[in-house]
């Protein structure tokens, strides 16, 4: 799915929050959220991928590209389970929250890079597929309640969104 609203958009503080459930045995890098194919200006400025049991991605600013990875063998992001992810980028940090807990904090400089002619894309990463020639990064699974914000959402807002997680995995948490 493509969202043209983000084409050539000047990003300030930005947040993306969503639930995803990756199918079991689906293998490989799978694009969750990114801002499209941008051959003339390099890599997308927002990228989030699902790997077999972890997530990774990047934010590209007008200074450089900052990559992140959340990979914790004690808190695996298992296939077949719902996970809530919040990607929060303010003027000084990229924060990644997984299931309501902050897991990544990357100091950044600059503003998120503007990408002319690049819509936000959900469920595939056309940059790695087409521009880099790595094959198919189509997401195999389910995504739900995908939200884009033009501000850095707070930890309280993330916890409120994450409360829905309990119902997705079968039993409400007390």
C-alpha positions in Angstrom: 0.0 0.0 0.0 1.3 3.5 -0.9 0.4 6.7 0.9 1.1 9.6 -1.5 0.6 12.2 1.3 4.2 11.7 2.4 5.7 12.6 -1.1 8.2 15.5 -0.8 7.0 16.0 2.8 9.2 18.0 5.3 9.4 15.8 8.4 9.8 17.3 11.8 9.3 15.1 14.8 7.7 12.0 13.5 6.2 8.8 14.9 4.8 5.6 13.4 3.0 3.0 15.5 1.6 -0.3 14.5 0.9 -4.0 15.3 2.3 -6.8 13.2 2.2 -10.6 13.2 4.7 -12.3 10.9 3.7 -15.7 9.5 5.7 -18.7 10.8 8.5 -19.9 8.6 8.2 -17.0 6.2 12.0 -16.2 6.3 14.1 -13.3 5.2 13.9 -9.5 5.5 10.4 -8.2 5.1 9.5 -4.5 4.7 7.0 -3.1 7.3 7.1 0.7 6.8 9.3 2.8 4.6 9.1 5.8 2.3 9.4 4.1 -1.0 11.7 3.9 -3.9 14.1 6.9 -4.1 16.8 6.1 -6.6 17.7 9.8 -7.2 18.3 10.6 -3.6 19.6 7.3 -2.1 18.0 5.3 0.6 14.6 6.0 2.0 14.5 8.3 5.1 12.3 5.9 7.1 12.8 2.1 7.1 11.5 -0.6 9.4 12.0 -4.3 8.6 10.9 -7.5 10.2 13.5 -10.3 10.4 12.8 -13.8 11.6 12.8 -12.9 15.3 13.9 -9.3 15.5 13.4 -5.9 13.8 15.8 -3.4 12.2 15.7 -0.2 10.2 17.0 3.3 9.8 16.3 7.0 9.7 18.1 9.1 7.1 18.6 12.7 8.0 20.1 15.6 6.1 23.4 14.7 8.0 23.7 10.9 7.7 21.8 7.6 8.0 21.3 6.1 11.5 20.6 2.4 11.6 19.0 0.5 14.5 18.4 -3.2 15.4 16.4 -4.7 18.2 17.6 -8.2 18.7 17.2 -9.8 22.2 17.3 -13.6 22.6 15.5 -13.2 26.0 12.7 -11.2 24.4 12.4 -12.6 20.9 9.9 -11.2 18.5 8.6 -14.6 17.6 6.8 -15.4 14.3 3.1 -16.1 14.9 2.8 -13.6 17.8 1.5 -10.0 17.6 4.0 -7.3 18.4 3.5 -3.5 18.8 6.2 -1.3 17.4 6.5 2.5 17.9 9.2 4.4 15.8 9.6 7.8 17.4 12.0 10.3 15.9 12.4 13.7 17.6 15.1 16.3 16.9 17.8 14.5 18.9 16.9 10.8 19.1 15.4 7.8 17.2 13.5 5.7 19.8 12.1 2.2 19.1 9.5 0.8 21.5 8.6 -2.9 21.3 5.5 -4.1 23.1 5.4 -0.9 25.1 9.0 -0.9 26.3 11.8 1.3 24.9 14.4 -1.0 23.4 16.5 1.3 21.2 17.8 4.9 21.6 20.0 6.2 18.8 21.2 9.8 19.1 20.7 11.6 15.7 21.6 15.0 14.2 19.6 16.9 11.6 16.1 16.6 10.2 14.6 13.6 8.6 15.5 13.8 4.9 12.8 14.9 2.4 12.2 12.3 -0.4 10.6 13.8 -3.5 8.4 11.4 -5.4 8.4 8.9 -2.5 5.2 7.9 -0.9 5.1 6.0 2.4 4.9 2.3 1.6 3.4 -0.4 3.9 4.2 -4.1 3.7 7.2 -4.0 1.2 10.5 -2.2 0.7 10.8 -1.2 -3.0 14.2 0.3 -2.4 15.9 -3.0 -1.4 13.8 -4.9 -3.9 14.2 -2.8 -7.1 17.1 -0.4 -6.5 19.4 -2.8 -4.7 18.1 -6.0 -6.5 17.7 -8.1 -3.4 14.5 -9.8 -4.5 11.2 -9.6 -2.6 10.8 -8.0 0.7 7.0 -8.3 0.8 5.7 -8.7 4.3 4.1 -12.1 4.9 1.7 -11.7 7.8 -0.7 -9.2 9.2 -0.5 -5.6 10.1 -3.1 -3.6 12.1 -3.8 -0.2 13.6 -1.1 1.6 11.6 -0.7 5.2 12.8 1.4 8.1 11.6 2.0 11.1 13.7 3.7 14.5 13.0 4.9 14.6 16.5 7.0 12.5 18.8 4.4 10.4 20.7 5.0 10.1 24.4 5.7 6.9 26.4 2.2 7.2 27.9 0.6 7.4 24.4 2.7 4.3 23.4 1.5 2.4 26.5 -2.1 3.2 25.8 -1.7 1.9 22.2 0.1 -1.2 23.4 -2.8 -2.1 25.8 -4.6 -3.5 22.7 -1.8 -6.1 22.4 -3.2 -8.4 25.1 -6.4 -9.0 23.1 -4.5 -9.8 19.9 -2.5 -12.6 21.6 -5.6 -14.3 23.1 -5.8 -13.4 26.8 -6.2 -10.0 28.4 -3.4 -9.0 30.7 -4.4 -8.0 34.2 
